[in-house]
């Protein structure tokens, strides 16, 4: 069994709050089940999403391009509790990506 998290609480957290604001258009923001493995795609930690895992997928038009951003179940869990732990779990997930960079 995978990570358990509240899907609505995850969706309530804005992963890009304060980052953009240059006319991007959100087309879709929902929890989906991966139909295939997505290697090294999580926007927060850089991790993979395995086939069959529930995860968050956002589709936006940004700088004239349609972009899909995905978040792994572990990062979704961190987003879901971010209002309870002042974002500490979320920041720990971000640090995983920072530490993995050369």
C-alpha positions in Angstrom: 0.0 0.0 0.0 1.2 3.5 -0.9 1.2 6.8 1.1 -2.1 7.8 2.5 -3.1 11.5 2.2 -6.2 13.6 1.8 -6.6 14.5 -1.8 -8.7 17.7 -1.2 -6.2 19.0 1.3 -3.4 18.5 -1.3 -5.4 20.3 -4.0 -6.0 23.2 -1.5 -2.3 23.8 -1.3 -0.9 26.1 -4.1 2.4 24.7 -5.2 3.3 27.9 -7.1 2.1 30.6 -4.7 4.1 33.7 -5.4 6.3 32.1 -8.0 4.6 33.3 -11.2 1.9 35.8 -12.2 2.9 36.5 -15.8 -0.4 35.4 -17.4 -0.2 31.6 -17.0 -3.6 29.9 -17.4 -4.5 26.9 -15.3 -6.4 24.4 -17.4 -6.6 21.5 -15.0 -5.5 20.7 -11.4 -6.6 17.3 -10.2 -5.6 14.0 -8.6 -5.1 11.3 -11.1 -3.9 7.7 -11.3 -0.7 7.1 -13.3 -1.3 5.0 -16.3 2.4 4.5 -16.7 5.6 5.2 -14.8 6.8 8.8 -14.9 10.5 8.8 -14.1 12.1 11.8 -12.3 9.2 14.1 -12.8 7.9 15.3 -9.4 8.2 19.1 -9.4 9.0 19.2 -5.7 11.4 16.3 -5.0 12.4 15.2 -8.5 11.2 11.7 -7.8 9.3 9.2 -9.9 5.7 8.3 -10.0 4.9 4.6 -10.4 2.1 3.2 -12.6 -1.1 3.0 -10.6 -0.1 5.7 -8.0 -2.4 8.5 -7.2 -0.7 11.8 -7.7 -1.4 15.5 -8.5 -1.2 16.7 -12.1 -1.6 20.4 -13.2 -1.9 21.5 -16.8 -1.2 25.1 -17.5 -0.4 27.3 -20.4 2.8 29.1 -19.5 4.9 31.3 -21.8 2.7 30.1 -24.7 3.3 26.4 -24.0 1.1 23.8 -22.5 2.9 22.3 -19.5 1.9 19.4 -17.3 3.4 19.5 -13.8 3.3 16.3 -11.6 3.7 15.8 -7.9 4.5 12.3 -6.4 2.4 10.8 -3.6 4.9 11.6 -0.9 5.0 15.3 -1.9 1.2 15.3 -2.2 1.1 14.0 1.4 3.4 16.9 2.4 1.2 19.4 0.6 -1.9 17.9 2.3 -0.5 18.6 5.8 1.2 21.9 5.0 -1.4 23.9 6.8 -1.0 21.8 9.9 2.9 21.7 10.1 3.6 25.2 8.7 5.0 23.6 5.5 7.9 21.7 7.2 7.2 18.4 5.5 6.9 20.2 2.1 10.2 22.0 2.6 11.9 18.7 3.5 10.6 17.3 0.2 12.0 20.3 -1.7 15.3 19.8 0.0 15.5 16.3 -1.4 15.6 17.7 -4.9 18.1 20.4 -3.9 20.4 17.7 -2.4 20.2 15.5 -5.4 21.4 18.2 -7.8 25.1 18.0 -8.8 
